[in-house]
Structure formats: C-alpha cells, structure tokens
Amino acid sequence: MNPIRLVAVVLIIAGALALAYGGFSYTKDSTAVKLGPLELTVKEKETVNVPLWAGIGAIVVGGVLLVAGGKRG
C-alpha cells in the first residue's frame, strides 16, 4: 500500500470517529500550590469538541486521496 492511500484510509477512519464521538477528553495534571516540600496537584478533565465540518472534511479529503492515489498507482 503506497503512502498516499495509507494517509487516505487514516483520514477516512479519523473522520468517521470524529462524527461518531464528536470529541474526546483527557486529564491534565497541574500544580496548584507549592510550599517548600509540600505540593498540591489538581487533575483537570479537559474536553475537546471536534466540529462536524472537520469530520466530514476529513472523510471527503480521504476519499479524494484514495481515488487519486488509486489512479496513479
């Protein structure tokens, strides 16, 4: 499989996941207070929303690359 087709498949899968889930979340550790040897940390949950147009755009671009990569190969 050539690199263009691989990128196309990855874009299509990423776009489909973006449409299915709509975003993702992760946990970020940050230091709240540090007094000498005592340190307090806070875990914050961050959420990133993926816009609908980004998921559709990734699928479209992946499809175009898949078709264009297939004609060249």
N, C-alpha and C positions, 0 to 999 in steps of 0.2 A: 504494500500500500504506500503510495507516494505521500510526501508531507502535506500537500495541499488537500488531499482527500481526508487525511487524518485530522487536520485543522477543521475541515468542514463538518466531520462527524462530531468532533468535540463541541463545536458551536451549536449544532442542532440539539445535542444532548443537554448542553447548558441552557439553551433557550427553553427547552421543554421543562426542565427542572425549575427554571425561573417562573414559568407560567403555572406550574403545578403548586409550588410552595409560596411564591410571592415574596420571598425574602429569607433571611437567615439571621440567627442571633449567635452571639459569642459573649464570653465572660472576660472582663478586663480587671486586672488587679492594679490598684493604685494605693500609694501611701497617703494616709490621712494625717497622721501625727507621728512625729519622730522626736522623742525627748530622751537624749542620751542613749542608753542601751534599750530603752522601751520604744517599740514601733508598732503602730496600729495600721493595719491594712484594710482596705474596703474592696469587696468584689462587686463590680457593677455589671449588670447584664445590658449589653448593647444590642439593638435590633437594627438591621439594615433591610429596608424595603427595596425590592427590585421593581422598577416601573414596568408596566405591561408592555409599553413600546420597546423596551430593551429586550425582553424575551422574544417578542415577535421579530424584532430586527435581527437577533442572533440566528433565529431559525431561517429567516429569508436569506441572510448573507451566507449561512452554511449551505443552504440549498443551491444558491448560485455558484459557490465554490465547488460543490460536489458535481454539478453539471458541467462547469467549465473545466474542472480537473479531469473529468471523465473523457471529454472531447480531445484534450491534449494528449492523454496517455495512450 
